């Protein structure tokens, strides 16, 4: 079995779901899968609306629909952009 190629530098994966928990260090989402997904927060994380305009972090919280752009794999997922879907 051949392993998938590594992510090129600067590329992101995307996860969509509902915020379950948000702290200064992590964000946890309920996705369509059976388990929640957690992400470390990048030091340079961006919070934006669907049109790409910057928003305040306070608009993101439990129950809010978001799309998280992240790098890394299951053990090292780091969010670098959070898009407010609502």
C-alpha positions as CSV (number, residue, x, y, z in Angstrom):
1,X,0.0,0.0,0.0
2,X,1.4,3.4,-1.0
3,X,1.1,6.3,1.5
4,X,-0.5,9.5,0.2
5,X,1.9,12.3,-0.7
6,X,2.5,14.8,2.1
7,X,0.7,18.1,2.1
8,X,2.7,20.7,0.1
9,X,3.8,23.5,2.3
10,X,1.2,26.2,2.6
11,X,-1.8,24.0,1.6
12,X,-4.7,23.4,3.9
13,X,-7.3,20.8,4.6
14,X,-10.9,21.9,5.4
15,X,-13.4,20.7,8.0
16,X,-16.9,22.0,8.4
17,X,-19.1,21.6,11.4
18,X,-20.6,23.1,14.6
19,X,-18.4,24.5,17.3
20,X,-18.6,22.4,20.4
21,X,-15.8,24.1,22.4
22,X,-13.5,27.1,21.8
23,X,-10.5,28.0,24.0
24,X,-7.4,30.1,23.4
25,X,-5.5,26.9,22.5
26,X,-8.1,24.7,20.7
27,X,-11.3,24.5,18.8
28,X,-13.5,21.4,18.7
29,X,-16.1,20.7,16.0
30,X,-19.0,18.3,15.7
31,X,-18.7,17.2,12.0
32,X,-20.8,14.8,9.9
33,X,-18.5,12.0,11.1
34,X,-19.0,9.9,14.3
35,X,-16.4,11.7,16.3
36,X,-15.6,15.4,17.1
37,X,-12.5,17.0,15.6
38,X,-10.1,19.1,17.6
39,X,-7.6,21.6,16.3
40,X,-4.7,23.5,17.9
41,X,-4.9,27.2,17.1
42,X,-2.2,28.8,15.0
43,X,-0.6,31.8,16.5
44,X,-1.6,33.7,13.3
45,X,-5.1,32.4,13.0
46,X,-7.6,34.4,11.0
47,X,-11.3,34.7,11.8
48,X,-13.4,35.7,8.7
49,X,-16.9,35.7,7.4
50,X,-18.1,33.9,4.2
51,X,-17.0,36.9,2.2
52,X,-13.5,36.9,3.6
53,X,-13.9,40.0,5.8
54,X,-12.1,39.8,9.2
55,X,-14.5,39.3,12.2
56,X,-14.0,39.3,15.9
57,X,-13.1,36.0,17.6
58,X,-16.1,36.6,19.9
59,X,-18.5,35.8,17.0
60,X,-17.3,32.2,17.1
61,X,-18.5,30.0,19.9
62,X,-20.5,26.8,20.8
63,X,-23.4,26.1,18.4
64,X,-22.0,28.2,15.6
65,X,-21.4,26.7,12.1
66,X,-17.9,27.2,10.9
67,X,-15.4,26.0,8.3
68,X,-11.9,25.4,9.6
69,X,-8.8,25.5,7.3
70,X,-6.0,23.5,8.9
71,X,-2.7,21.9,8.3
72,X,-1.3,18.6,9.6
73,X,-2.9,15.2,10.3
74,X,-5.0,13.7,13.0
75,X,-2.4,14.1,15.7
76,X,-1.1,17.5,14.6
77,X,-4.1,19.4,13.2
78,X,-3.5,23.2,13.4
79,X,-6.2,25.6,12.5
80,X,-5.0,28.7,10.6
81,X,-8.3,30.1,9.3
82,X,-11.9,29.9,10.7
83,X,-14.7,31.0,8.5
84,X,-18.1,31.8,10.0
85,X,-20.8,30.0,8.0
86,X,-23.8,31.6,9.7
